[in-house]
Amino acid sequence: MHTMHLRLITIVCESVLEERLTQTLRRMGASGWTVSDARGDGARGVRMSPTPGENVRIESLMEDRVAEQVLEHLATEYFPHYAMVAWTTDVAVVRGDKYKEGGKR
């Protein structure tokens, strides 16, 4: 089976940032993303609530160049001001062409 090397960007942040971040991902070249509710504990303390949706996990597949730009943007524009963490994972994706910039949806 043929796979393509891509990067998975994972962002866990305050839900109030969801729309702004997904618009940023689109503008920077991501072809799509998945958003789910998140909760947990970390450097800023317990981040959970009985009300779902206070924190979100945003995941997006993209090319290396786009991933680096996204991480740099998050580090300069968001990390100093919001409870947020982001990481990248190298992945091998089946049908990876649809996740490249300008890929078919």
N, C-alpha and C positions, 0 to 999 in steps of 0.2 A: 504494500500500500504506500502511495506517495504522500509524504507530509511536507509541510513548509515550516521553516523556523520563524516564529513570531515571538513577541513579548506580551505577557499578560501583566497589565497594570492593575493593582488592587488598591483601592482608596477606602479607608474607613473614616467617616467624618460625621459631623452634625448634619441632620437631615435638612436643615435650612439651606445648606449648600448644594443640594442635589441638582436643582435646575441650572444653577450657575455653572457647576462643574460639568454637567453633561453638555451644555452649550459650548463650553471651552474645549471639551474633548472633540466634539464635532468640528469646531473651527480649526483645531490643530491637526485634524486628519484622521481621527478614529471613525470607523464606519458604523459603530454601534457599541452597546454596552448592556450590562445586566445590573440591576439595582435590587438589593434585598435589605430588609431590616437587620440591624446589628445591635449587639449589646456586649458588654464585657468590662474588664478592669485593666487599668494600666497606669502610666505615669501621672495622669490627671485624676486618678481615682476611679471608682466604679462608674461606668457609663451605661447604666441600665435604668429602665423605668417600667412601671406596670402598663404604660401606654406605648404600644408599638409605634415605631417610626421615628423615634427621637434621634437615632443614629442610623446611618446607612452604610452599606458596603457596595461600592461601585467597581465593577470589573470590566475591562475592555482589552481586546486583542489588537495589536498594532505592530507596525514595523519598528525596528530598533531606533531609527532616527526620530520617529514621532514619540516613542516612549521616553527618550532622553529629554526631548523638549517639554513634554508633559511634566516629568519629574522636576525639571528645573523651574518651570512655572509654578508648580505647587510649592516648592521650597521657598521661592521668593515672595509670592503673593498671598499664600494661605497659611503656611506653617507658623509664622510669627503671630497670627491673629486668631487661629481657630484650633480646637481639639481635633487633630487629624493625624493619620499615619498613612503612608503609601509605600508600596514595595513593588518590585518587578520580578517576574519569574520567566525564564526561558522555557518555551513550550514548542512542541511539534504538533501542528494542526493539520487535520484532514480538511480539504477544501479551503486551504489558507488564502487563496487568491481573493476571496470575497472580503477579507479583512485588511487587505492592502489599501493604501490611499487610492481613491477612485474605484475601488472594487465594486462589483455588482452586489446588490442587496437582495 
